[in-house]
Amino acid sequence: SSGINAEYGEELVSVSKDKIMCPYYSSRELLRRADIIFMPYNYLIDSKTRKNQNISLENSVVIFDEAHNIEKVCEESYSFEITSLDIANCIENCQLTLQRILDEDDSGGTSTGPVPDNTELTKEDVLTMKAIFLSLEREFNKLEVMGTGNIIDKSTFKNLLMSINVNQQTKGLITDVLQKMESVLSVSSANRVVGNTFVVLSNFMQILHLTLDQNEASKSQYVCYVSKEKKEKRMKGGKSSWLDKNIESVAPQFVTKLSYWCFSPGLAMEEFVRSGVYSIILTSGTLSPLNSFSSELRIPFPITLQNPHVIMKEQISVQIICKGCDGTELISTYQNRNNPKYLHSLGNSIVNLLKVIPNGVLVFFPSYGVMNATIQHWQTSNIYNRMLKVKHLFTEPRSKNEMSTMMSEFDGKVRNPTDGATGAMMFAVCRGKASEGIDFADMHGRAVIITGLPFPPKVDPKVNAKINFLDVQKRTRPDSLNGHEWYIQQSSRAVNQAVGRVIRHKDDFGAVIFMDKRFSFRSNIDELPKWARGYAKVNEQFGSGMRSLSQFFRLHGNRTENKEVKEEESDTKPTNRLNSLYDAFRMAEKDLPKERFSAPSLDDSTHEVTPPPSKKPRTNKRASLLTSLNSADFTYTPSMSPVSSKSNTEYRTPEALRNPKKKIRIVTKQEKENSSSSKVESEMSSIRLAAEEEAIAKTKIKSQNFSSLLRSSLSTSEYDEFKEVVKDYRTNRDINKVIVSLTEIFMANHKDLLKGFRVFLRDRDKIKFDQFLTEKGLM
């Protein structure tokens, strides 16, 4: 998986077809001469994948982007799971391999199909391997399972292997036979391979390594768990061979699964460093707290950097809303998340928010189960239909293919809403596909709404095992996290990833809305990203948060959406570029340095986990990053712009501008007396006029200020109703009708604003209006 982007990959496939070659192996060939290689970093951490791809880390700079997931990837690369069904599949594939060898013997080497290099793989080897799997299956099914599952001693599986003569001495021979079986099955066209054989065989080889080669210190970082699980049905659309059907017909409905969980990401990272990497750079918006992160990975980070966001404070609004529009407390705990009153309040509150949020909105739930149950309640209570009147609605699917199609539809509705809608809203899940890796820039993500804290499910035995493991580890490693701290951290990182969808570049703007009271706790505010933490505002009442958001989006209402800038097309067509690259590669292949692609050295003494200055000197091929930074010339040379020569205007001093010369006219005594008398009358008239204008201006300013306050506080529909009330009053002067109308608009959520309406009333109507305010306790 190397390449620059999806477009480049498609071009590579096209060129490979023209050249009649495999794009996968073409990319592997190009890999040998590449200076920069892109790949999913789980491929890079997994030593088996590095070996298969012939990737050497010697003297390389490795950058892990979105590194907040690296702990999980490291743990998973050193963990394994094996089921009784996996072993049954291996037994059947031993039979397939044996049949393949027999067919080759019968044909006398005249087979027209692809023939693997299996001259060293004998029938006896395959039969021996089948006997080992049969013995393993028999012993595996003897494992005792309490209830649905339980933790067992870490040496259980090693003892099981030893009982069937799989040990340190025989491990190498067994691994060699398994690799040859993979080679035979990979080119077998006559028979269908049963199950996910290549993954199972590869995992079994890793199991032998992890269980037989580990020292006691490494074993202490594992938990062994055995369970009974219901057998999963075959995916729809998948085809089954007669062997698959045969296995499914005799296999029990429940299978035994043995899990060997690694809970120390440092094991994988220490091995990664020993492979000869020169520098490791981790980047992400959600790495904090850095101290515990370094402790978990067991490598020091002598250089750390935490940056503020590129945006200004006016571009972000962070609101924590503790209560819904009806006063119900918003808290999505396990005990409360199915409470109809809570779900009703949450839905109605979101409907109100949608009226002031333009374009695209993302609503994140703690899990798929919570999201589906909540949406189902809203659909039965008509809240969903009210949302549809304001935004087009989409729900994040589980399938990757469906997600791509839905994103295209979401983009279309955000850009061109129909049926009176103002944009689109997507229901999504923290840790889901929408929360990471998808760019909701500009109009696609004007607001992110978080409805709860996405804690890992405690009903998951792996989560409970991890918590218990960390609590025990804390006693011997005080700098590490305990179970509770890790549990909180997992929720915070998932939230922060979702929050990051709202601001995607320096000119973007948007709002983050937390609709769960627990986000108002100081401990949870401190877990927010550094750039959002300082702007967080806690709103005990819904109306306060609503006003803040209305003011924020009104402020940005006149901003034009950023236009997409199209890059100029290159004069050279992409296919020609790749053709040239292919030809150049073939010409230069013979000159490639072979030592660059040799297997990495695993000598611990030559690679230390220390800051760069104490490492071995780097080759002259690439300069050290720190050396380059220290030697770089960062001197700033200002540009010398010439003074404009177009300024030919005569220079005038500031004093001359303030006191220009005036023409003088001589007047008679009579003209002076007449002028004096008319001047007095004019001044008196001006004083009266000024007093009247001042009174009118004050009333006008008050009404304008009150109107501005209403625009920022009321929803669009409420403000339109208010304008109709004012218009009707100016026409009919009916104060009683005004009081009834204002009660409907203001008394539910905005009664504190009622008093301000006095500025629109005539003096004789103010008396009755004041009586009304007194009765309501507002005077």
C-alpha angles and dihedrals in degrees: 000000000000127000144095104264145330092276091054090050091053090050090051090053090050094049092045091055090052091049092043094237138122114267091210094057090039090059089048090053092048088049090070094066100034122115094194122038125188121202141139104280094228085070090053096049094047106086092203092058092046089053094048092048092044091234115165119199093192110137093349133140109228121199118194109199118197085019095171086094096052095096091056093045092050092051093047093049089059096042131079142187127200129182135196087248090057090055091048089053090051091052091053092048090052085059091049091051091049091050090050092054092047091051091053091050092050093049091052092228094303096114113136093209126086111292118209122219094255099139090124095046107091132190088247091057092053093045090050090050091050090051090052092052091047090052090046091052091051094050093040092059090054091067110117116234121195112209110319093335148329143193115262134190113289092232093058097092093042090053089048091055092046090054090062093046096260103138143132092288097050097036095088094051092047092049091049092053092047091053091051090048089054089053093051095046094046092065097033109121100167096068137035116242112241118238125330090322101161092052091045094049091046091048091049090055089051090048090056090052096046096045101038105033103041123107122226093261092057093045090058088066092064138080121202116211130181123195146165114236134180112255112255117237120239114270115262113266093024117129122226128210121218088259092055091049091046091054093046092050095055100031118099121249090246124053130201114240127192116198124195104193123194111209097180115078087186091078092065094040094051090053089047092055092047089059089077105263112166101206135003121206121188119195130182141123092238109047097115134148086053096184095062090040091058091044093053094049091045094222127107123242106205091179121051130169130190113184131195117238121275092236131088122244091254090064098063135054118189113190127180109197115195100182136037127240090272094049096258114144112251109222123141100202121150090256095049107034093089094045106124092214091054093045091048092050093046092050095047091047091053090049089056092047092051090061092066100033113085129211119350127014130185121205114194125201128193094246144353091258093055092045095051094046092048095048090048090054092049091050092054094046098049092245089113091056091051089053090051090058090062105031138016106247129225132175124211109248125214094230119086093216092051090049092058092052093046093050090056091052091045091053091051094051093046091053097039112021118186139197093041095302121143097215139307138296128206125204108214143164131243108249088021130119095273094051094063137030098012120103113225095178126170114337093008093070115024091149139017117204117198112198100185150346111285100218116175111260110266090205086071107097091212091057091050091046091051092050092050091045093054093047090055092044091052090067092064099029109045092180093062129088121263121226096266093049091050091049092053091044093055090056093046094050092049090051093047092052090054092046089055091068093077103064115042105160142008095273096046124105135189149131135263113207122190111197100188125087092223090071088068091066112107092233092057094044089054089056093059119102113281092244093054100037096075094052098048112126120191114218115193090188128046094229092062093054091044091055092049092051093045091052091046096053092040087056090054095037095104095047113113118229115257111261119231111251113219116214117233112259116248118248088232116071116237093242091052090050092054092043089054090047091050093050093045090050093053091049094049098038094096091056097052114123106248095199091067091066099042121122113281120257115246095195105136093203095065099052122053128187094233137114115289097261092066096046125099113279114275121237119261089247091088127015119233115266092233091047091051092050093048094049097042119113108236095168111143116224113191118221116250105224114192119243112255114258094201096084101099096146115127111260115246125188121237089248091055090050092051095045111031117182115265131207115251124221124190116227132193126243093253092051089051094052093047090048092050093053095048090046092059092050091047092051093051091050091048091052092053092046092047092052091051092046092048092053091049092046092051091052091046092050091049092051092046092050091048091048090051090050091051093049090056095044107039128065117249093260093047092049091050089053090050092053090053090053091053092046092050092048093052089052103040104019090216106156093181092058090047092055092051093048094046091050090059092049103039113024097074101055109348108043091131087069096055094088091062092067090079090087090070096050132093115244094253091052093050091071093061092041090054090052089054091050091049092052090053092048094246099120 
